[in-house]
């Protein structure tokens, strides 16, 4: 109990730190078409908090469902990896790495399966990128994601301890790469970390209003999957500064209306999206 309380307090402290840092030292979109939206717009805050509360309420099922799925698979000896005699450390390591691969694959699917994109686009409608964007999800997207990840976790036979470790990692990394915080690290260290982890600047580009940039950088924690799939895209600081966040004018006017966001999956696609 004490451990879970400490983890929860640390996660919320980290969230608050990134929220403040992202407002004081933002990176992407500070001189773009949506730069004036960097101020804390009440309607946007209410919409994002409302969607986040719904996401967290349902989202409790996401880590629980994947951990429970992993535990049930282990108990019943279901899944691919349970058919091999692997040491515990290898099972945990594989569970962490493969969990991230699954999240990457589901995210890719969310952008290329039209029915999935209809619910996922609520996340991308936000015209400002900050930690409030982290949990801005349509309930339908959360439920669909939970179902797909749970099924894949059972099919692969992932170790429950490794799945839990990955969920703890996500709790800290997801607000980080949505924070839009202008990190000032030595260039060599930034480059080295970028070979392993998804950098906030890479995920900021993923929230661009340009369709070709939205459909890139699907990684959650590790950048290797985008490198292997050829979906990794980079941008220099000047481009990030002038980035337009969101999905374009067809969506921007409804982005801060919670009712419109909840019914957005049933609305026609607004566009056309800009491609370059």
C-alpha positions as YAML, in Angstrom:
chain: A
units: angstrom
residues:
- id: 1
  name: UNK
  ca: [0.00, 0.00, 0.00]
- id: 2
  name: UNK
  ca: [2.78, 2.42, 0.92]
- id: 3
  name: UNK
  ca: [4.56, 1.63, -2.35]
- id: 4
  name: UNK
  ca: [1.48, 2.31, -4.48]
- id: 5
  name: UNK
  ca: [0.81, 5.54, -2.58]
- id: 6
  name: UNK
  ca: [4.37, 6.68, -3.20]
- id: 7
  name: UNK
  ca: [4.09, 5.79, -6.88]
- id: 8
  name: UNK
  ca: [0.82, 7.73, -7.23]
- id: 9
  name: UNK
  ca: [2.21, 10.77, -5.42]
- id: 10
  name: UNK
  ca: [5.37, 10.69, -7.55]
- id: 11
  name: UNK
  ca: [3.34, 10.44, -10.77]
- id: 12
  name: UNK
  ca: [1.16, 13.42, -9.87]
- id: 13
  name: UNK
  ca: [4.19, 15.41, -8.76]
- id: 14
  name: UNK
  ca: [5.89, 14.65, -12.07]
- id: 15
  name: UNK
  ca: [2.72, 15.65, -13.93]
- id: 16
  name: UNK
  ca: [2.57, 19.00, -12.09]
- id: 17
  name: UNK
  ca: [6.26, 19.66, -12.72]
- id: 18
  name: UNK
  ca: [5.89, 19.04, -16.44]
- id: 19
  name: UNK
  ca: [2.73, 21.14, -16.58]
- id: 20
  name: UNK
  ca: [4.54, 24.14, -15.11]
- id: 21
  name: UNK
  ca: [7.70, 23.60, -17.16]
- id: 22
  name: UNK
  ca: [5.75, 23.26, -20.41]
- id: 23
  name: UNK
  ca: [4.00, 26.56, -19.81]
- id: 24
  name: UNK
  ca: [7.17, 28.43, -18.85]
- id: 25
  name: UNK
  ca: [9.49, 26.91, -21.48]
- id: 26
  name: UNK
  ca: [7.36, 25.60, -24.38]
- id: 27
  name: UNK
  ca: [8.90, 24.21, -27.54]
- id: 28
  name: UNK
  ca: [6.44, 23.50, -30.36]
- id: 29
  name: UNK
  ca: [3.85, 25.88, -31.72]
- id: 30
  name: UNK
  ca: [5.09, 28.98, -29.94]
- id: 31
  name: UNK
  ca: [5.17, 31.02, -33.16]
- id: 32
  name: UNK
  ca: [2.71, 29.06, -35.28]
- id: 33
  name: UNK
  ca: [-0.91, 29.61, -36.24]
- id: 34
  name: UNK
  ca: [-2.05, 28.44, -32.81]
- id: 35
  name: UNK
  ca: [0.56, 30.36, -30.81]
- id: 36
  name: UNK
  ca: [-2.08, 32.66, -29.30]
- id: 37
  name: UNK
  ca: [-3.74, 29.60, -27.78]
- id: 38
  name: UNK
  ca: [-0.84, 29.08, -25.40]
- id: 39
  name: UNK
  ca: [-2.79, 31.10, -22.86]
- id: 40
  name: UNK
  ca: [-4.93, 28.96, -20.58]
- id: 41
  name: UNK
  ca: [-8.27, 29.10, -22.37]
- id: 42
  name: UNK
  ca: [-11.05, 28.14, -19.89]
- id: 43
  name: UNK
  ca: [-13.10, 26.21, -22.46]
- id: 44
  name: UNK
  ca: [-10.07, 24.17, -23.52]
- id: 45
  name: UNK
  ca: [-9.06, 23.41, -19.94]
- id: 46
  name: UNK
  ca: [-12.61, 22.32, -19.03]
- id: 47
  name: UNK
  ca: [-12.86, 20.14, -22.15]
- id: 48
  name: UNK
  ca: [-9.49, 18.50, -21.60]
- id: 49
  name: UNK
  ca: [-10.10, 17.91, -17.90]
- id: 50
  name: UNK
  ca: [-13.53, 16.45, -18.64]
- id: 51
  name: UNK
  ca: [-12.15, 14.10, -21.29]
- id: 52
  name: UNK
  ca: [-9.22, 13.24, -19.02]
- id: 53
  name: UNK
  ca: [-11.51, 12.32, -16.13]
- id: 54
  name: UNK
  ca: [-13.52, 10.06, -18.43]
- id: 55
  name: UNK
  ca: [-10.30, 8.59, -19.81]
- id: 56
  name: UNK
  ca: [-8.84, 7.95, -16.35]
- id: 57
  name: UNK
  ca: [-12.07, 6.39, -15.11]
- id: 58
  name: UNK
  ca: [-12.15, 4.00, -18.04]
- id: 59
  name: UNK
  ca: [-8.38, 4.06, -18.34]
- id: 60
  name: UNK
  ca: [-8.06, 2.26, -15.03]
- id: 61
  name: UNK
  ca: [-9.10, -0.73, -17.11]
- id: 62
  name: UNK
  ca: [-6.11, -0.35, -19.43]
- id: 63
  name: UNK
  ca: [-3.30, -1.22, -16.99]
- id: 64
  name: UNK
  ca: [-5.58, -3.54, -15.03]
- id: 65
  name: UNK
  ca: [-6.77, -5.33, -18.15]
- id: 66
  name: UNK
  ca: [-3.28, -5.87, -19.54]
- id: 67
  name: UNK
  ca: [-1.87, -6.95, -16.17]
- id: 68
  name: UNK
  ca: [-4.89, -9.15, -15.52]
- id: 69
  name: UNK
  ca: [-4.63, -10.56, -19.04]
- id: 70
  name: UNK
  ca: [-0.95, -11.33, -18.46]
- id: 71
  name: UNK
  ca: [-1.70, -12.98, -15.13]
- id: 72
  name: UNK
  ca: [-4.53, -15.10, -16.58]
- id: 73
  name: UNK
  ca: [-2.32, -16.13, -19.47]
- id: 74
  name: UNK
  ca: [0.43, -17.16, -17.08]
- id: 75
  name: UNK
  ca: [-1.99, -19.04, -14.81]
- id: 76
  name: UNK
  ca: [-3.45, -20.94, -17.76]
- id: 77
  name: UNK
  ca: [-0.13, -21.31, -19.59]
- id: 78
  name: UNK
  ca: [-1.62, -19.47, -22.57]
- id: 79
  name: UNK
  ca: [0.37, -17.44, -25.05]
- id: 80
  name: UNK
  ca: [3.46, -17.79, -27.18]
- id: 81
  name: UNK
  ca: [6.18, -17.03, -24.62]
- id: 82
  name: UNK
  ca: [4.75, -19.45, -22.07]
- id: 83
  name: UNK
  ca: [5.63, -22.26, -24.44]
- id: 84
  name: UNK
  ca: [9.34, -21.59, -23.87]
- id: 85
  name: UNK
  ca: [11.46, -22.10, -20.76]
- id: 86
  name: UNK
  ca: [12.95, -18.65, -20.23]
- id: 87
  name: UNK
  ca: [14.59, -17.25, -17.10]
- id: 88
  name: UNK
  ca: [12.50, -14.75, -15.14]
- id: 89
  name: UNK
  ca: [14.66, -11.76, -16.06]
- id: 90
  name: UNK
  ca: [14.28, -12.55, -19.77]
- id: 91
  name: UNK
  ca: [10.49, -12.86, -19.43]
- id: 92
  name: UNK
  ca: [10.31, -9.48, -17.71]
- id: 93
  name: UNK
  ca: [12.59, -7.79, -20.25]
- id: 94
  name: UNK
  ca: [10.65, -9.24, -23.18]
- id: 95
  name: UNK
  ca: [7.36, -8.17, -21.62]
- id: 96
  name: UNK
  ca: [8.57, -4.56, -21.33]
- id: 97
  name: UNK
  ca: [9.93, -4.42, -24.88]
- id: 98
  name: UNK
  ca: [6.99, -6.24, -26.47]
- id: 99
  name: UNK
  ca: [4.45, -4.16, -24.53]
- id: 100
  name: UNK
  ca: [5.95, -1.07, -26.14]
- id: 101
  name: UNK
  ca: [5.83, -2.73, -29.55]
- id: 102
  name: UNK
  ca: [2.14, -3.49, -29.00]
- id: 103
  name: UNK
  ca: [1.40, 0.10, -28.03]
- id: 104
  name: UNK
  ca: [3.25, 1.32, -31.13]
- id: 105
  name: UNK
  ca: [1.32, -1.09, -33.36]
- id: 106
  name: UNK
  ca: [-2.05, -0.15, -31.86]
- id: 107
  name: UNK
  ca: [-1.21, 3.54, -32.26]
- id: 108
  name: UNK
  ca: [-0.28, 2.96, -35.90]
- id: 109
  name: UNK
  ca: [-3.58, 1.15, -36.36]
- id: 110
  name: UNK
  ca: [-5.45, 4.07, -34.78]
- id: 111
  name: UNK
  ca: [-4.21, 6.32, -37.58]
- id: 112
  name: UNK
  ca: [-4.81, 3.95, -40.49]
- id: 113
  name: UNK
  ca: [-8.02, 2.12, -39.57]
- id: 114
  name: UNK
  ca: [-10.77, 4.66, -40.42]
- id: 115
  name: UNK
  ca: [-13.16, 3.53, -37.67]
- id: 116
  name: UNK
  ca: [-10.38, 3.73, -35.07]
- id: 117
  name: UNK
  ca: [-9.22, 7.11, -36.35]
- id: 118
  name: UNK
  ca: [-12.70, 8.51, -35.75]
- id: 119
  name: UNK
  ca: [-12.30, 8.07, -31.99]
- id: 120
  name: UNK
  ca: [-8.54, 8.66, -31.86]
- id: 121
  name: UNK
  ca: [-8.76, 12.01, -33.64]
- id: 122
  name: UNK
  ca: [-10.27, 13.55, -30.49]
- id: 123
  name: UNK
  ca: [-6.79, 13.27, -28.97]
- id: 124
  name: UNK
  ca: [-5.28, 15.10, -31.95]
- id: 125
  name: UNK
  ca: [-7.87, 17.89, -32.05]
- id: 126
  name: UNK
  ca: [-6.22, 19.75, -29.20]
- id: 127
  name: UNK
  ca: [-4.80, 23.00, -30.58]
- id: 128
  name: UNK
  ca: [-2.20, 23.32, -27.82]
- id: 129
  name: UNK
  ca: [0.24, 20.61, -26.78]
- id: 130
  name: UNK
  ca: [0.83, 20.22, -23.04]
- id: 131
  name: UNK
  ca: [0.31, 17.66, -20.30]
- id: 132
  name: UNK
  ca: [-3.46, 18.20, -20.50]
- id: 133
  name: UNK
  ca: [-3.26, 16.56, -23.93]
- id: 134
  name: UNK
  ca: [-1.85, 13.36, -22.39]
- id: 135
  name: UNK
  ca: [-5.17, 11.93, -21.26]
- id: 136
  name: UNK
  ca: [-7.45, 13.76, -23.68]
- id: 137
  name: UNK
  ca: [-8.99, 10.66, -25.19]
- id: 138
  name: UNK
  ca: [-12.45, 9.70, -26.35]
- id: 139
  name: UNK
  ca: [-13.92, 6.95, -24.11]
- id: 140
  name: UNK
  ca: [-14.42, 4.81, -27.20]
- id: 141
  name: UNK
  ca: [-10.71, 5.06, -28.02]
- id: 142
  name: UNK
  ca: [-9.76, 4.07, -24.48]
- id: 143
  name: UNK
  ca: [-12.01, 1.01, -24.53]
- id: 144
  name: UNK
  ca: [-10.84, -0.09, -27.97]
- id: 145
  name: UNK
  ca: [-7.19, 0.35, -27.03]
- id: 146
  name: UNK
  ca: [-7.70, -1.61, -23.80]
- id: 147
  name: UNK
  ca: [-9.36, -4.48, -25.65]
- id: 148
  name: UNK
  ca: [-6.67, -4.74, -28.32]
- id: 149
  name: UNK
  ca: [-3.79, -4.56, -25.84]
- id: 150
  name: UNK
  ca: [-5.35, -7.14, -23.51]
- id: 151
  name: UNK
  ca: [-5.95, -9.59, -26.35]
- id: 152
  name: UNK
  ca: [-2.41, -9.18, -27.68]
- id: 153
  name: UNK
  ca: [-0.94, -9.53, -24.19]
- id: 154
  name: UNK
  ca: [-2.65, -12.89, -23.76]
- id: 155
  name: UNK
  ca: [-1.66, -14.02, -27.25]
- id: 156
  name: UNK
  ca: [2.01, -13.24, -26.67]
- id: 157
  name: UNK
  ca: [2.02, -14.62, -23.13]
- id: 158
  name: UNK
  ca: [3.69, -11.57, -21.57]
- id: 159
  name: UNK
  ca: [4.98, -11.78, -18.02]
- id: 160
  name: UNK
  ca: [2.72, -9.92, -15.49]
- id: 161
  name: UNK
  ca: [5.67, -8.34, -13.66]
- id: 162
  name: UNK
  ca: [7.07, -6.98, -16.91]
- id: 163
  name: UNK
  ca: [3.65, -5.68, -17.97]
- id: 164
  name: UNK
  ca: [3.26, -3.92, -14.62]
- id: 165
  name: UNK
  ca: [6.74, -2.40, -14.96]
- id: 166
  name: UNK
  ca: [5.87, -1.11, -18.41]
- id: 167
  name: UNK
  ca: [2.63, 0.44, -17.15]
- id: 168
  name: UNK
  ca: [4.60, 2.23, -14.43]
- id: 169
  name: UNK
  ca: [7.03, 3.46, -17.10]
- id: 170
  name: UNK
  ca: [4.15, 4.75, -19.23]
- id: 171
  name: UNK
  ca: [2.70, 6.64, -16.27]
- id: 172
  name: UNK
  ca: [5.83, 8.80, -16.22]
- id: 173
  name: UNK
  ca: [6.71, 8.88, -19.92]
- id: 174
  name: UNK
  ca: [3.32, 9.76, -21.42]
- id: 175
  name: UNK
  ca: [3.09, 13.19, -19.70]
- id: 176
  name: UNK
  ca: [6.76, 13.77, -20.56]
- id: 177
  name: UNK
  ca: [6.42, 13.46, -24.31]
- id: 178
  name: UNK
  ca: [3.20, 15.50, -24.31]
- id: 179
  name: UNK
  ca: [4.67, 18.19, -22.04]
- id: 180
  name: UNK
  ca: [6.07, 20.25, -24.94]
- id: 181
  name: UNK
  ca: [8.87, 21.22, -22.57]
- id: 182
  name: UNK
  ca: [11.89, 22.74, -24.29]
- id: 183
  name: UNK
  ca: [14.58, 20.48, -22.88]
- id: 184
  name: UNK
  ca: [18.07, 21.96, -23.06]
- id: 185
  name: UNK
  ca: [20.43, 19.00, -23.02]
- id: 186
  name: UNK
  ca: [23.86, 18.76, -24.65]
- id: 187
  name: UNK
  ca: [23.38, 17.86, -28.34]
- id: 188
  name: UNK
  ca: [25.37, 14.63, -28.00]
- id: 189
  name: UNK
  ca: [23.19, 13.50, -25.10]
- id: 190
  name: UNK
  ca: [19.99, 14.43, -26.94]
- id: 191
  name: UNK
  ca: [21.13, 12.43, -29.96]
- id: 192
  name: UNK
  ca: [22.14, 9.43, -27.84]
- id: 193
  name: UNK
  ca: [18.84, 9.38, -25.95]
- id: 194
  name: UNK
  ca: [16.94, 9.75, -29.21]
- id: 195
  name: UNK
  ca: [18.35, 6.46, -30.46]
- id: 196
  name: UNK
  ca: [16.66, 4.69, -27.56]
- id: 197
  name: UNK
  ca: [13.74, 6.79, -26.35]
- id: 198
  name: UNK
  ca: [11.01, 8.87, -27.96]
- id: 199
  name: UNK
  ca: [11.97, 12.51, -27.41]
- id: 200
  name: UNK
  ca: [9.32, 15.16, -26.61]
- id: 201
  name: UNK
  ca: [10.24, 16.99, -29.83]
- id: 202
  name: UNK
  ca: [9.47, 13.88, -31.89]
- id: 203
  name: UNK
  ca: [6.06, 13.45, -30.32]
- id: 204
  name: UNK
  ca: [5.36, 17.17, -30.70]
- id: 205
  name: UNK
  ca: [5.79, 16.71, -34.45]
- id: 206
  name: UNK
  ca: [3.25, 13.87, -34.28]
- id: 207
  name: UNK
  ca: [0.67, 16.46, -33.13]
- id: 208
  name: UNK
  ca: [1.28, 18.68, -36.17]
- id: 209
  name: UNK
  ca: [-1.67, 19.81, -38.28]
- id: 210
  name: UNK
  ca: [0.17, 18.48, -41.34]
- id: 211
  name: UNK
  ca: [-1.09, 15.00, -42.16]
- id: 212
  name: UNK
  ca: [2.32, 13.71, -43.23]
- id: 213
  name: UNK
  ca: [3.70, 14.70, -39.81]
- id: 214
  name: UNK
  ca: [0.70, 13.41, -37.88]
- id: 215
  name: UNK
  ca: [1.25, 10.04, -39.52]
- id: 216
  name: UNK
  ca: [4.76, 9.67, -38.14]
- id: 217
  name: UNK
  ca: [6.48, 9.10, -34.78]
- id: 218
  name: UNK
  ca: [3.99, 6.62, -33.35]
- id: 219
  name: UNK
  ca: [6.37, 5.41, -30.63]
- id: 220
  name: UNK
  ca: [5.46, 5.61, -26.97]
- id: 221
  name: UNK
  ca: [8.70, 4.91, -25.07]
- id: 222
  name: UNK
  ca: [11.28, 3.38, -27.44]
- id: 223
  name: UNK
  ca: [12.08, 4.93, -30.81]
- id: 224
  name: UNK
  ca: [13.29, 1.70, -32.43]
- id: 225
  name: UNK
  ca: [9.90, 0.73, -33.86]
- id: 226
  name: UNK
  ca: [9.56, 3.93, -35.89]
- id: 227
  name: UNK
  ca: [13.15, 3.53, -37.07]
- id: 228
  name: UNK
  ca: [12.54, 0.00, -38.27]
- id: 229
  name: UNK
  ca: [9.20, 0.87, -39.90]
- id: 230
  name: UNK
  ca: [10.47, 4.04, -41.57]
- id: 231
  name: UNK
  ca: [7.89, 6.19, -39.73]
- id: 232
  name: UNK
  ca: [10.43, 8.19, -37.74]
- id: 233
  name: UNK
  ca: [10.43, 11.86, -38.68]
- id: 234
  name: UNK
  ca: [12.64, 14.64, -37.34]
- id: 235
  name: UNK
  ca: [12.37, 18.41, -37.37]
- id: 236
  name: UNK
  ca: [14.68, 21.22, -36.40]
- id: 237
  name: UNK
  ca: [13.86, 23.75, -33.70]
- id: 238
  name: UNK
  ca: [12.80, 26.46, -36.17]
- id: 239
  name: UNK
  ca: [10.17, 24.16, -37.70]
- id: 240
  name: UNK
  ca: [8.88, 23.08, -34.29]
- id: 241
  name: UNK
  ca: [8.52, 26.71, -33.21]
- id: 242
  name: UNK
  ca: [6.21, 27.45, -36.12]
- id: 243
  name: UNK
  ca: [4.28, 24.18, -35.85]
- id: 244
  name: UNK
  ca: [0.49, 24.34, -36.01]
- id: 245
  name: UNK
  ca: [-0.90, 21.94, -33.43]
- id: 246
  name: UNK
  ca: [-4.18, 20.12, -34.06]
- id: 247
  name: UNK
  ca: [-5.92, 18.80, -37.16]
- id: 248
  name: UNK
  ca: [-6.44, 22.04, -39.06]
- id: 249
  name: UNK
  ca: [-9.16, 24.64, -39.41]
- id: 250
  name: UNK
  ca: [-11.91, 22.09, -40.02]
- id: 251
  name: UNK
  ca: [-11.50, 20.79, -36.48]
- id: 252
  name: UNK
  ca: [-10.10, 23.74, -34.52]
- id: 253
  name: UNK
  ca: [-13.37, 25.55, -33.86]
- id: 254
  name: UNK
  ca: [-14.86, 22.50, -32.11]
- id: 255
  name: UNK
  ca: [-11.71, 21.42, -30.26]
- id: 256
  name: UNK
  ca: [-12.67, 23.14, -26.99]
- id: 257
  name: UNK
  ca: [-16.30, 21.98, -26.90]
- id: 258
  name: UNK
  ca: [-16.63, 18.80, -24.89]
- id: 259
  name: UNK
  ca: [-20.02, 17.89, -26.36]
- id: 260
  name: UNK
  ca: [-18.67, 18.20, -29.88]
- id: 261
  name: UNK
  ca: [-15.64, 16.09, -28.98]
- id: 262
  name: UNK
  ca: [-17.77, 13.31, -27.51]
- id: 263
  name: UNK
  ca: [-19.89, 13.18, -30.67]
- id: 264
  name: UNK
  ca: [-16.96, 13.71, -33.06]
- id: 265
  name: UNK
  ca: [-16.65, 9.99, -33.95]
- id: 266
  name: UNK
  ca: [-20.10, 10.22, -35.56]
- id: 267
  name: UNK
  ca: [-19.29, 13.42, -37.47]
- id: 268
  name: UNK
  ca: [-17.96, 13.40, -41.03]
- id: 269
  name: UNK
  ca: [-14.28, 13.90, -41.59]
- id: 270
  name: UNK
  ca: [-13.51, 17.61, -41.66]
- id: 271
  name: UNK
  ca: [-10.98, 18.56, -44.21]
- id: 272
  name: UNK
  ca: [-9.22, 18.35, -46.42]
- id: 273
  name: UNK
  ca: [-6.14, 17.99, -44.23]
- id: 274
  name: UNK
  ca: [-3.00, 19.75, -45.39]
- id: 275
  name: UNK
  ca: [-0.35, 17.29, -46.53]
- id: 276
  name: UNK
  ca: [2.69, 19.56, -46.78]
...
